């Protein structure tokens, strides 16, 4: 594990080998960070978050409790994710067991209890309302909410 100065890892967190954690980042109790994860500077993860293999997370990103980020996903910088978020993956059965995962851009705000379905992404500076299931690509600077998510308006 490679870490930088001023990193706070709770003694009940589990960090696998080959993980990079940026300066000033805080990882709370019962969080799991899997091998190959790269976490930026000044991020904060409260409790029970799981960051799976090879996830990339930018600087100044925060996650509430009980967030799960599937393997190989990317999350931008300055992104806030409230509790109960799940970024899912699923195997592409035509390609064997290859899983499809997209990512989340910079400056995104995601409300509580949101699910991002496989193969879809959330663009920069977008807002996703609480209790939303995202089953479409969300472009930059858009506000979406509902289950399934529907476009509401541009985020000025």
OpenMM code with the backbone's topology and positions (N, CA, C; nanometers):
from openmm import Vec3, app, unit

residues = "UNK UNK UNK UNK UNK UNK UNK UNK UNK UNK UNK UNK UNK UNK UNK UNK UNK UNK UNK UNK UNK UNK UNK UNK UNK UNK UNK UNK UNK UNK UNK UNK UNK UNK UNK UNK UNK UNK UNK UNK UNK UNK UNK UNK UNK UNK UNK UNK UNK UNK UNK UNK UNK UNK UNK UNK UNK UNK UNK UNK UNK UNK UNK UNK UNK UNK UNK UNK UNK UNK UNK UNK UNK UNK UNK UNK UNK UNK UNK UNK UNK UNK UNK UNK UNK UNK UNK UNK UNK UNK UNK UNK UNK UNK UNK UNK UNK UNK UNK UNK UNK UNK UNK UNK UNK UNK UNK UNK UNK UNK UNK UNK UNK UNK UNK UNK UNK UNK UNK UNK UNK UNK UNK UNK UNK UNK UNK UNK UNK UNK UNK UNK UNK UNK UNK UNK UNK UNK UNK UNK UNK UNK UNK UNK UNK UNK UNK UNK UNK UNK UNK UNK UNK UNK UNK UNK".split()
positions = [
    Vec3(0.0852, -0.1176, 0.0000),
    Vec3(0.0000, 0.0000, 0.0000),
    Vec3(0.0889, 0.1227, 0.0000),
    Vec3(0.0586, 0.2155, -0.0870),
    Vec3(0.1316, 0.3408, -0.0922),
    Vec3(0.0375, 0.4513, -0.0448),
    Vec3(0.0760, 0.5199, 0.0586),
    Vec3(-0.0052, 0.6306, 0.1084),
    Vec3(0.0795, 0.7557, 0.1153),
    Vec3(0.0160, 0.8658, 0.1395),
    Vec3(0.0844, 0.9935, 0.1495),
    Vec3(0.0611, 1.0511, 0.2884),
    Vec3(0.1207, 1.1652, 0.3161),
    Vec3(0.1100, 1.2243, 0.4490),
    Vec3(-0.0322, 1.2663, 0.4818),
    Vec3(-0.0595, 1.2686, 0.6106),
    Vec3(-0.1890, 1.3135, 0.6635),
    Vec3(-0.3061, 1.2288, 0.6166),
    Vec3(-0.2855, 1.1007, 0.5971),
    Vec3(-0.3935, 1.0089, 0.5610),
    Vec3(-0.4476, 0.9484, 0.6900),
    Vec3(-0.5806, 0.9476, 0.7044),
    Vec3(-0.6448, 0.8930, 0.8241),
    Vec3(-0.7242, 0.7691, 0.7850),
    Vec3(-0.6746, 0.6527, 0.8244),
    Vec3(-0.7431, 0.5260, 0.7959),
    Vec3(-0.7895, 0.4686, 0.9291),
    Vec3(-0.9203, 0.4548, 0.9450),
    Vec3(-0.9763, 0.4009, 1.0692),
    Vec3(-0.9223, 0.2602, 1.0918),
    Vec3(-0.8974, 0.2247, 1.2164),
    Vec3(-0.8394, 0.0933, 1.2456),
    Vec3(-0.9320, -0.0226, 1.2093),
    Vec3(-1.0604, 0.0016, 1.1870),
    Vec3(-1.1515, -0.1039, 1.1450),
    Vec3(-1.1732, -0.1076, 0.9926),
    Vec3(-1.0989, -0.0256, 0.9187),
    Vec3(-1.1052, -0.0291, 0.7718),
    Vec3(-1.0113, -0.1390, 0.7219),
    Vec3(-1.0405, -0.1920, 0.6038),
    Vec3(-0.9577, -0.2970, 0.5432),
    Vec3(-0.9051, -0.2452, 0.4101),
    Vec3(-0.7739, -0.2353, 0.3987),
    Vec3(-0.7100, -0.1859, 0.2773),
    Vec3(-0.6221, -0.2977, 0.2213),
    Vec3(-0.6506, -0.3412, 0.0969),
    Vec3(-0.5697, -0.4462, 0.0348),
    Vec3(-0.4381, -0.3888, -0.0176),
    Vec3(-0.3514, -0.4787, -0.0647),
    Vec3(-0.2236, -0.4383, -0.1235),
    Vec3(-0.2465, -0.3652, -0.2551),
    Vec3(-0.1421, -0.2934, -0.2993),
    Vec3(-0.1423, -0.2215, -0.4263),
    Vec3(-0.2542, -0.1176, -0.4338),
    Vec3(-0.2679, -0.0390, -0.3280),
    Vec3(-0.3655, 0.0696, -0.3220),
    Vec3(-0.2894, 0.1997, -0.3031),
    Vec3(-0.3306, 0.3055, -0.3710),
    Vec3(-0.2734, 0.4379, -0.3496),
    Vec3(-0.3792, 0.5284, -0.2899),
    Vec3(-0.3421, 0.5983, -0.1839),
    Vec3(-0.4345, 0.6881, -0.1152),
    Vec3(-0.3676, 0.8238, -0.1052),
    Vec3(-0.4328, 0.9257, -0.1592),
    Vec3(-0.3749, 1.0586, -0.1643),
    Vec3(-0.3729, 1.1312, -0.0307),
    Vec3(-0.2895, 1.2326, -0.0248),
    Vec3(-0.2702, 1.3148, 0.0939),
    Vec3(-0.4023, 1.3706, 0.1468),
    Vec3(-0.4176, 1.3675, 0.2793),
    Vec3(-0.5333, 1.4279, 0.3439),
    Vec3(-0.6617, 1.3482, 0.3337),
    Vec3(-0.6577, 1.2295, 0.2778),
    Vec3(-0.7784, 1.1477, 0.2621),
    Vec3(-0.8117, 1.0775, 0.3936),
    Vec3(-0.9417, 1.0610, 0.4187),
    Vec3(-0.9914, 0.9961, 0.5397),
    Vec3(-1.0795, 0.8778, 0.5012),
    Vec3(-1.0488, 0.7606, 0.5587),
    Vec3(-1.1263, 0.6399, 0.5305),
    Vec3(-1.1829, 0.5897, 0.6620),
    Vec3(-1.3161, 0.5828, 0.6694),
    Vec3(-1.3858, 0.5520, 0.7932),
    Vec3(-1.3946, 0.4040, 0.8262),
    Vec3(-1.4626, 0.3740, 0.9372),
    Vec3(-1.4726, 0.2355, 0.9845),
    Vec3(-1.5494, 0.1457, 0.8876),
    Vec3(-1.5043, 0.0220, 0.8801),
    Vec3(-1.5666, -0.0837, 0.8011),
    Vec3(-1.5652, -0.0566, 0.6504),
    Vec3(-1.4824, 0.0377, 0.6068),
    Vec3(-1.4635, 0.0583, 0.4634),
    Vec3(-1.3676, -0.0478, 0.4115),
    Vec3(-1.3867, -0.0882, 0.2859),
    Vec3(-1.2997, -0.1843, 0.2198),
    Vec3(-1.2475, -0.1180, 0.0929),
    Vec3(-1.1153, -0.1198, 0.0763),
    Vec3(-1.0545, -0.0674, -0.0455),
    Vec3(-0.9763, -0.1821, -0.1083),
    Vec3(-1.0202, -0.2241, -0.2268),
    Vec3(-0.9629, -0.3413, -0.2936),
    Vec3(-0.8380, -0.3070, -0.3741),
    Vec3(-0.7647, -0.4094, -0.4085),
    Vec3(-0.6387, -0.3988, -0.4806),
    Vec3(-0.6523, -0.3174, -0.6093),
    Vec3(-0.5519, -0.2348, -0.6337),
    Vec3(-0.5483, -0.1561, -0.7569),
    Vec3(-0.6232, -0.0253, -0.7500),
    Vec3(-0.6934, 0.0021, -0.6409),
    Vec3(-0.7675, 0.1280, -0.6280),
    Vec3(-0.6699, 0.2450, -0.6165),
    Vec3(-0.7072, 0.3572, -0.6756),
    Vec3(-0.6290, 0.4802, -0.6701),
    Vec3(-0.7233, 0.5910, -0.6238),
    Vec3(-0.6966, 0.6431, -0.5039),
    Vec3(-0.7833, 0.7443, -0.4433),
    Vec3(-0.7060, 0.8748, -0.4354),
    Vec3(-0.7691, 0.9820, -0.4786),
    Vec3(-0.7044, 1.1125, -0.4835),
    Vec3(-0.6847, 1.1775, -0.3477),
    Vec3(-0.6439, 1.3038, -0.3520),
    Vec3(-0.6153, 1.3820, -0.2322),
    Vec3(-0.7440, 1.4382, -0.1708),
    Vec3(-0.7423, 1.4480, -0.0388),
    Vec3(-0.8478, 1.5130, 0.0396),
    Vec3(-0.9873, 1.4556, 0.0115),
    Vec3(-0.9937, 1.3250, -0.0054),
    Vec3(-1.1219, 1.2558, -0.0190),
    Vec3(-1.1686, 1.2134, 0.1193),
    Vec3(-1.2993, 1.1851, 0.1306),
    Vec3(-1.3525, 1.1391, 0.2586),
    Vec3(-1.4565, 1.0307, 0.2337),
    Vec3(-1.4367, 0.9177, 0.3042),
    Vec3(-1.5300, 0.8051, 0.2970),
    Vec3(-1.5753, 0.7797, 0.4403),
    Vec3(-1.7059, 0.7841, 0.4657),
    Vec3(-1.7524, 0.7694, 0.6038),
    Vec3(-1.7420, 0.6235, 0.6468),
    Vec3(-1.8495, 0.5479, 0.6507),
    Vec3(-1.8453, 0.4096, 0.7001),
    Vec3(-1.9068, 0.3138, 0.5992),
    Vec3(-1.8592, 0.1902, 0.6007),
    Vec3(-1.9151, 0.0808, 0.5212),
    Vec3(-1.9089, 0.1049, 0.3705),
    Vec3(-1.8132, 0.1800, 0.3220),
    Vec3(-1.7974, 0.1980, 0.1773),
    Vec3(-1.7102, 0.0848, 0.1234),
    Vec3(-1.7402, 0.0409, 0.0008),
    Vec3(-1.6542, -0.0564, -0.0646),
    Vec3(-1.6087, 0.0003, -0.1981),
    Vec3(-1.4772, 0.0122, -0.2106),
    Vec3(-1.4145, 0.0573, -0.3336),
    Vec3(-1.3481, -0.0665, -0.3924),
    Vec3(-1.4031, -0.1182, -0.5007),
    Vec3(-1.3550, -0.2460, -0.5545),
    Vec3(-1.2298, -0.2276, -0.6402),
    Vec3(-1.1815, -0.3369, -0.6966),
    Vec3(-1.0546, -0.3410, -0.7685),
    Vec3(-1.0454, -0.2377, -0.8799),
    Vec3(-0.9285, -0.1730, -0.8862),
    Vec3(-0.8917, -0.0834, -0.9963),
    Vec3(-0.9826, 0.0373, -1.0138),
    Vec3(-1.0479, 0.0797, -0.9087),
    Vec3(-1.1308, 0.2003, -0.9138),
    Vec3(-1.0402, 0.3228, -0.9058),
    Vec3(-1.0715, 0.4250, -0.9849),
    Vec3(-0.9991, 0.5519, -0.9822),
    Vec3(-1.0912, 0.6597, -0.9277),
    Vec3(-1.0451, 0.7309, -0.8253),
    Vec3(-1.1254, 0.8373, -0.7641),
    Vec3(-1.0409, 0.9637, -0.7615),
    Vec3(-1.0972, 1.0733, -0.8123),
    Vec3(-1.0260, 1.2006, -0.8173),
    Vec3(-1.0148, 1.2678, -0.6814),
    Vec3(-0.9574, 1.3869, -0.6798),
    Vec3(-0.9355, 1.4644, -0.5580),
    Vec3(-1.0649, 1.5262, -0.5059),
    Vec3(-1.0704, 1.5480, -0.3738),
    Vec3(-1.1798, 1.6194, -0.3067),
    Vec3(-1.3165, 1.5546, -0.3285),
    Vec3(-1.3198, 1.4241, -0.3396),
    Vec3(-1.4457, 1.3511, -0.3561),
    Vec3(-1.4863, 1.2915, -0.2225),
    Vec3(-1.6162, 1.2989, -0.1897),
    Vec3(-1.6660, 1.2460, -0.0635),
    Vec3(-1.7782, 1.1456, -0.0882),
    Vec3(-1.7851, 1.0460, 0.0012),
    Vec3(-1.8917, 0.9459, -0.0047),
    Vec3(-1.9504, 0.9267, 0.1334),
    Vec3(-2.0830, 0.9233, 0.1389),
    Vec3(-2.1512, 0.8891, 0.2627),
    Vec3(-2.1407, 0.7401, 0.2881),
    Vec3(-2.2033, 0.6955, 0.3936),
    Vec3(-2.1922, 0.5547, 0.4306),
    Vec3(-2.2653, 0.4636, 0.3325),
    Vec3(-2.2183, 0.3380, 0.3287),
    Vec3(-2.2788, 0.2301, 0.2515),
    Vec3(-2.2814, 0.2557, 0.1005),
    Vec3(-2.1716, 0.3075, 0.0486),
    Vec3(-2.1568, 0.3255, -0.0961),
    Vec3(-2.0713, 0.2115, -0.1511),
    Vec3(-2.1085, 0.1603, -0.2686),
    Vec3(-2.0333, 0.0540, -0.3336),
    Vec3(-1.9981, 0.0991, -0.4746),
    Vec3(-1.8693, 0.0942, -0.5059),
    Vec3(-1.8218, 0.1317, -0.6384),
    Vec3(-1.7629, 0.0066, -0.7026),
    Vec3(-1.8229, -0.0375, -0.8122),
    Vec3(-1.7812, -0.1606, -0.8790),
    Vec3(-1.6431, -0.1479, -0.9406),
    Vec3(-1.5786, -0.2619, -0.9589),
    Vec3(-1.4430, -0.2685, -1.0131),
    Vec3(-1.4317, -0.1952, -1.1457),
    Vec3(-1.3165, -0.1332, -1.1657),
    Vec3(-1.2786, -0.0661, -1.2903),
    Vec3(-1.3556, 0.0625, -1.3191),
    Vec3(-1.4312, 0.1126, -1.2243),
    Vec3(-1.5056, 0.2373, -1.2438),
    Vec3(-1.4154, 0.3567, -1.2166),
    Vec3(-1.4585, 0.4725, -1.2638),
    Vec3(-1.3860, 0.5958, -1.2334),
    Vec3(-1.4844, 0.7010, -1.1840),
    Vec3(-1.4385, 0.7771, -1.0854),
    Vec3(-1.5166, 0.8869, -1.0286),
    Vec3(-1.4274, 1.0098, -1.0312),
    Vec3(-1.4807, 1.1195, -1.0805),
    Vec3(-1.4018, 1.2409, -1.0964),
    Vec3(-1.3714, 1.3113, -0.9650),
    Vec3(-1.3180, 1.4314, -0.9779),
    Vec3(-1.2829, 1.5153, -0.8644),
    Vec3(-1.4009, 1.6025, -0.8232),
    Vec3(-1.3964, 1.6494, -0.6982),
    Vec3(-1.4982, 1.7411, -0.6454),
    Vec3(-1.6396, 1.6854, -0.6599),
    Vec3(-1.6536, 1.5571, -0.6387),
    Vec3(-1.7828, 1.4907, -0.6500),
    Vec3(-1.8312, 1.4526, -0.5107),
    Vec3(-1.9603, 1.4734, -0.4857),
    Vec3(-2.0211, 1.4382, -0.3573),
    Vec3(-2.1252, 1.3303, -0.3810),
    Vec3(-2.1098, 1.2199, -0.3099),
    Vec3(-2.2022, 1.1082, -0.3212),
    Vec3(-2.2592, 1.0828, -0.1826),
    Vec3(-2.3893, 1.0950, -0.1684),
    Vec3(-2.4542, 1.0721, -0.0390),
    Vec3(-2.4621, 0.9227, -0.0109),
    Vec3(-2.5174, 0.8865, 0.1022),
    Vec3(-2.5176, 0.7467, 0.1463),
    Vec3(-2.6040, 0.6564, 0.0581),
    Vec3(-2.5717, 0.5271, 0.0609),
    Vec3(-2.6520, 0.4252, -0.0073),
    Vec3(-2.6379, 0.4238, -0.1582),
    Vec3(-2.5288, 0.4744, -0.2127),
    Vec3(-2.5085, 0.4760, -0.3575),
    Vec3(-2.4481, 0.3437, -0.4041),
    Vec3(-2.4938, 0.2944, -0.5200),
    Vec3(-2.4366, 0.1734, -0.5794),
    Vec3(-2.4096, 0.1999, -0.7267),
    Vec3(-2.2837, 0.1820, -0.7668),
    Vec3(-2.2464, 0.1845, -0.9070),
    Vec3(-2.2301, 0.0386, -0.9463),
    Vec3(-2.3225, -0.0128, -1.0251),
    Vec3(-2.3282, -0.1560, -1.0539),
    Vec3(-2.2502, -0.1929, -1.1796),
    Vec3(-2.2206, -0.3198, -1.1897),
    Vec3(-2.1627, -0.3754, -1.3110),
    Vec3(-2.2374, -0.5045, -1.3422),
    Vec3(-2.2230, -0.5513, -1.4626),
    Vec3(-2.2858, -0.6775, -1.5008),
    Vec3(-2.2034, -0.7404, -1.6118),
    Vec3(-2.1944, -0.8709, -1.6163),
    Vec3(-2.1172, -0.9327, -1.7244),
    Vec3(-2.1871, -0.9180, -1.8591),
    Vec3(-2.1070, -0.8957, -1.9628),
    Vec3(-2.1572, -0.8978, -2.0998),
    Vec3(-2.1482, -1.0430, -2.1445),
    Vec3(-2.2612, -1.1115, -2.1480),
    Vec3(-2.2618, -1.2550, -2.1743),
    Vec3(-2.2090, -1.2905, -2.3130),
    Vec3(-2.2160, -1.1973, -2.4067),
    Vec3(-2.1611, -1.2217, -2.5405),
    Vec3(-2.0089, -1.2185, -2.5388),
    Vec3(-1.9506, -1.1524, -2.4398),
    Vec3(-1.8055, -1.1381, -2.4286),
    Vec3(-1.7471, -1.2265, -2.3185),
    Vec3(-1.8180, -1.3296, -2.2798),
    Vec3(-1.7717, -1.4141, -2.1704),
    Vec3(-1.8133, -1.3538, -2.0377),
    Vec3(-1.7168, -1.3262, -1.9539),
    Vec3(-1.7489, -1.2712, -1.8227),
    Vec3(-1.6992, -1.1274, -1.8088),
    Vec3(-1.6804, -1.0567, -1.9210),
    Vec3(-1.6336, -0.9184, -1.9182),
    Vec3(-1.7452, -0.8301, -1.8643),
    Vec3(-1.7108, -0.7475, -1.7647),
    Vec3(-1.8115, -0.6608, -1.7037),
    Vec3(-1.8024, -0.5192, -1.7595),
    Vec3(-1.9181, -0.4569, -1.7748),
    Vec3(-1.9265, -0.3226, -1.8286),
    Vec3(-1.9489, -0.2239, -1.7149),
    Vec3(-1.8584, -0.1276, -1.7005),
    Vec3(-1.8715, -0.0250, -1.5980),
    Vec3(-1.8367, 0.1081, -1.6608),
    Vec3(-1.9160, 0.2066, -1.6344),
    Vec3(-1.8858, 0.3424, -1.6794),
    Vec3(-1.8447, 0.4240, -1.5586),
    Vec3(-1.8506, 0.5541, -1.5685),
    Vec3(-1.8013, 0.6347, -1.4586),
    Vec3(-1.8839, 0.7583, -1.4312),
    Vec3(-1.8295, 0.8378, -1.3420),
    Vec3(-1.8931, 0.9600, -1.2954),
    Vec3(-1.7931, 1.0721, -1.3155),
    Vec3(-1.8394, 1.1850, -1.3679),
    Vec3(-1.7514, 1.2971, -1.3987),
    Vec3(-1.7137, 1.3815, -1.2776),
    Vec3(-1.6576, 1.4977, -1.3054),
    Vec3(-1.6157, 1.5938, -1.2037),
    Vec3(-1.7326, 1.6813, -1.1601),
    Vec3(-1.7303, 1.7235, -1.0335),
    Vec3(-1.8277, 1.8195, -0.9839),
    Vec3(-1.9703, 1.7687, -0.9773),
    Vec3(-1.9885, 1.6390, -0.9625),
    Vec3(-2.1210, 1.5775, -0.9614),
    Vec3(-2.1746, 1.5721, -0.8183),
    Vec3(-2.3046, 1.5883, -0.8038),
    Vec3(-2.3726, 1.5709, -0.6750),
    Vec3(-2.4747, 1.4594, -0.6916),
    Vec3(-2.4607, 1.3542, -0.6092),
    Vec3(-2.5507, 1.2395, -0.6159),
    Vec3(-2.6211, 1.2268, -0.4818),
    Vec3(-2.7549, 1.2270, -0.4838),
    Vec3(-2.8341, 1.2156, -0.3619),
    Vec3(-2.8291, 1.0760, -0.3018),
    Vec3(-2.8973, 1.0610, -0.1905),
    Vec3(-2.8982, 0.9338, -0.1170),
    Vec3(-2.9745, 0.8255, -0.1930),
    Vec3(-2.9308, 0.7018, -0.1755),
    Vec3(-2.9982, 0.5829, -0.2291),
    Vec3(-3.0160, 0.5862, -0.3807),
    Vec3(-2.9084, 0.6144, -0.4503),
    Vec3(-2.9080, 0.6187, -0.5963),
    Vec3(-2.8358, 0.4952, -0.6484),
    Vec3(-2.8874, 0.4401, -0.7608),
    Vec3(-2.8215, 0.3286, -0.8287),
    Vec3(-2.7890, 0.3711, -0.9709),
    Vec3(-2.6631, 0.3521, -1.0101),
    Vec3(-2.6205, 0.3759, -1.1473),
    Vec3(-2.6071, 0.2392, -1.2133),
    Vec3(-2.6935, 0.2118, -1.3088),
    Vec3(-2.6988, 0.0810, -1.3726),
    Vec3(-2.5793, 0.0594, -1.4652),
    Vec3(-2.5500, -0.0673, -1.5001),
    Vec3(-2.4326, -0.1000, -1.5817),
    Vec3(-2.4339, -0.0312, -1.7174),
    Vec3(-2.3158, 0.0141, -1.7582),
    Vec3(-2.2986, 0.0686, -1.8922),
    Vec3(-2.3379, 0.2137, -1.9088),
    Vec3(-2.3794, 0.2812, -1.8027),
    Vec3(-2.4212, 0.4208, -1.8131),
    Vec3(-2.3275, 0.5101, -1.7339),
    Vec3(-2.3247, 0.6371, -1.7669),
    Vec3(-2.2330, 0.7309, -1.7032),
    Vec3(-2.3064, 0.8578, -1.6619),
    Vec3(-2.2416, 0.9337, -1.5744),
    Vec3(-2.2943, 1.0628, -1.5299),
    Vec3(-2.1896, 1.1674, -1.5643),
    Vec3(-2.2295, 1.2667, -1.6421),
    Vec3(-2.1374, 1.3686, -1.6901),
    Vec3(-2.0995, 1.4714, -1.5845),
    Vec3(-2.0048, 1.5562, -1.6196),
    Vec3(-1.9543, 1.6601, -1.5309),
    Vec3(-2.0634, 1.7570, -1.4861),
    Vec3(-2.0539, 1.8010, -1.3612),
    Vec3(-2.1411, 1.9041, -1.3034),
    Vec3(-2.2892, 1.8698, -1.3100),
    Vec3(-2.3211, 1.7431, -1.3047),
    Vec3(-2.4604, 1.6997, -1.3062),
    Vec3(-2.5084, 1.6735, -1.1641),
    Vec3(-2.6398, 1.6719, -1.1476),
    Vec3(-2.7018, 1.6438, -1.0181),
    Vec3(-2.8006, 1.5294, -1.0376),
    Vec3(-2.7928, 1.4301, -0.9476),
    Vec3(-2.8853, 1.3168, -0.9502),
    Vec3(-2.9626, 1.3192, -0.8186),
    Vec3(-3.0947, 1.3267, -0.8270),
    Vec3(-3.1794, 1.3337, -0.7080),
    Vec3(-3.1816, 1.2041, -0.6292),
    Vec3(-3.2207, 1.2149, -0.5036),
    Vec3(-3.2272, 1.0997, -0.4142),
    Vec3(-3.3215, 0.9923, -0.4684),
    Vec3(-3.2928, 0.8690, -0.4360),
    Vec3(-3.3766, 0.7533, -0.4703),
    Vec3(-3.3951, 0.7361, -0.6205),
    Vec3(-3.2940, 0.7687, -0.6970),
    Vec3(-3.2998, 0.7620, -0.8429),
    Vec3(-3.2293, 0.6379, -0.8937),
    Vec3(-3.2853, 0.5779, -0.9981),
    Vec3(-3.2191, 0.4687, -1.0685),
    Vec3(-3.1814, 0.5202, -1.2066),
    Vec3(-3.0512, 0.5351, -1.2301),
    Vec3(-3.0024, 0.5916, -1.3559),
    Vec3(-2.9855, 0.4791, -1.4566),
    Vec3(-3.0674, 0.4836, -1.5646),
    Vec3(-3.0632, 0.3818, -1.6701),
    Vec3(-3.0400, 0.4440, -1.8072),
    Vec3(-2.9809, 0.5634, -1.8075),
    Vec3(-2.9476, 0.6355, -1.9303),
    Vec3(-2.8183, 0.7115, -1.9057),
    Vec3(-2.7512, 0.7486, -2.0134),
    Vec3(-2.6353, 0.8362, -1.9969),
    Vec3(-2.6848, 0.9742, -1.9567),
    Vec3(-2.6203, 1.0336, -1.8588),
    Vec3(-2.6507, 1.1695, -1.8154),
    Vec3(-2.5385, 1.2578, -1.8686),
    Vec3(-2.5744, 1.3538, -1.9516),
    Vec3(-2.4737, 1.4426, -2.0097),
    Vec3(-2.4270, 1.5456, -1.9080),
    Vec3(-2.3243, 1.6211, -1.9451),
    Vec3(-2.2737, 1.7275, -1.8585),
    Vec3(-2.3823, 1.8292, -1.8263),
    Vec3(-2.3765, 1.8814, -1.7041),
    Vec3(-2.4618, 1.9931, -1.6615),
    Vec3(-2.6114, 1.9640, -1.6707),
    Vec3(-2.6518, 1.8456, -1.6290),
    Vec3(-2.7936, 1.8097, -1.6301),
    Vec3(-2.8397, 1.7672, -1.4914),
    Vec3(-2.9691, 1.7846, -1.4660),
    Vec3(-3.0315, 1.7405, -1.3414),
    Vec3(-3.1324, 1.6321, -1.3763),
    Vec3(-3.1190, 1.5170, -1.3094),
    Vec3(-3.2070, 1.4025, -1.3316),
    Vec3(-3.2585, 1.3524, -1.1980),
    Vec3(-3.3806, 1.2959, -1.1985),
    Vec3(-3.4316, 1.2281, -1.0798),
    Vec3(-3.5442, 1.1344, -1.1186),
    Vec3(-3.5806, 1.0434, -1.0270),
    Vec3(-3.6904, 0.9493, -1.0481),
    Vec3(-3.6405, 0.8072, -1.0670),
    Vec3(-3.7361, 0.7159, -1.0744),
    Vec3(-3.7026, 0.5760, -1.0930),
    Vec3(-3.7970, 0.5163, -1.1967),
    Vec3(-3.7549, 0.5019, -1.3209),
    Vec3(-3.6212, 0.5322, -1.3703),
    Vec3(-3.5979, 0.6830, -1.3823),
    Vec3(-3.4707, 0.7219, -1.3859),
    Vec3(-3.4338, 0.8635, -1.3915),
    Vec3(-3.4862, 0.9279, -1.5188),
    Vec3(-3.5300, 1.0509, -1.5028),
    Vec3(-3.5756, 1.1321, -1.6162),
    Vec3(-3.5059, 1.2670, -1.6099),
    Vec3(-3.4776, 1.3216, -1.7269),
    Vec3(-3.4159, 1.4537, -1.7344),
    Vec3(-3.5135, 1.5568, -1.6795),
    Vec3(-3.4620, 1.6456, -1.5938),
    Vec3(-3.5445, 1.7527, -1.5368),
    Vec3(-3.5128, 1.8854, -1.6047),
    Vec3(-3.3856, 1.9281, -1.5982),
    Vec3(-3.3460, 2.0525, -1.6628),
    Vec3(-3.1940, 2.0614, -1.6650),
    Vec3(-3.1437, 2.1618, -1.7330),
    Vec3(-3.0001, 2.1881, -1.7361),
    Vec3(-2.9587, 2.2453, -1.6012),
    Vec3(-2.8368, 2.2155, -1.5596),
    Vec3(-2.7800, 2.2664, -1.4346),
    Vec3(-2.6968, 2.3891, -1.4680),
    Vec3(-2.7555, 2.5053, -1.4472),
    Vec3(-2.6841, 2.6293, -1.4776),
    Vec3(-2.5918, 2.6617, -1.3661),
] * unit.nanometer
topology = app.Topology()
chain = topology.addChain("A")
for resn in residues:
    res = topology.addResidue(resn, chain)
    for name in ("N", "CA", "C"):
        topology.addAtom(name, app.Element.getBySymbol(name[0]), res)
